Amino acid sequence: MLGYLSRAVPLESLAADSTGSEENRRFVERVRDIRRFAMEDLGLAESANYTRYVELDRDYLAAVVSAAAKDSFTRHEWSYPVVGRMPYKGFFNVNDARKEREKLQKKGLDVWVRQVDAFSTLGWFKDPLYSYMRNYSDYRLADLLIHEWLHATVYLKGHSQFDEELAEFVGSEGARLYIEKKYGRDSAEYQGLVNSDSEADGAAYVAYIQALIAELDALYKSEVSREEKLAGKEAIIRASQQRFDSEYEDRFHSENYRGFVTLPVNNAYLELYRLYYAEGSFFKDLYEKSGRDLPKYIAAVKTLKAKGEDPRVQLEKALGVK
């Protein structure tokens, strides 16, 4: 990470570069507009994040390794000096990620490696932008920056599940509000966002994965032997993929999720959905009950403490919702 940070140049350089394109200048303006919205409208922490830019020759930042037990959804965690225990480990060199995967597989764990396009350094450094972000839509760019900015605003050590679910919700809702403010509720941009097939497909996919997780979790918590759990796991996943294929046209509008049928699904993959999309909708429901005021919601989040009561209980109290 430090190597990338040392290569970062101010956004002003990108905008002023005589060899740069109009696309670069528009990108700089888009970022500045999102930054203003994040700090002034939403109340995220004052920060110099996303004021610098790094040119990369690939379309992702890092390869992230996650792992879980083969016969349960028990996460493997890594310990870090400042942030504590985390359920993933990132590598800027993909070969290092593969070596970590092999090491964990030898320990008998399910492992998943995914590409990510951003990391939050939690305020320790000025998080930069990367060249591939120039091609992101306004919504995707705002969602990404607000998500990571929330981590830099509030991070509860030892509560990774809470931290990730919260950032996922605030990022998506903050991006929706940004598009609403920039273009208006009646605009094609906003209506295309809230009524998009891709949004509906994404929700349908998450719901399908959650149903698969629930079926497997019931098996894992049963009294059968480990061998029976492993055999049952393979049968359940295989049947789920076959059912997914046969019902695809009834569930989805696009072809974006066809790959699930041949995906080597394992507990590490499914555990990511447990981490980012817990069953139920605590954060959304609390948002609705507290008046759909995201700045107020973020202000309440800022009062939370890592120690003491469950952060969910703290947040309910801070918002005056029981």
Buried (B, 14 or more C-beta within 10 A) or exposed (E): BEEBBEEBEEBEEBBEEEEBEEEBBEBBEBBBBBBEBBBEBBBBBEBEBBBBBBEEEEEBBBBBBBBBBBBBBBBBBBEEEEBBEBBBBBBEEBEBBBEBBEEBEEEEBBBBBBEEBBBBBBBEBBBBBBBBBBEBEBBEBBBBBBBBBBBBBBBBBEBBBBBBBBBBBBBBBBBBBBBBEBBEEEEEBBEBBEEBEEBBBBEBBBEBBBEBBEBBBEBBEEEEEEEEBEEBBEEBBEEBBEEBEEEBEEBBEEEEBEEBBEEEBBBBBBBBBBBBBBBEEBBEEBBEEBEEEBBBBBBBBEEBEBEEEEBBEBBBBBBEBE
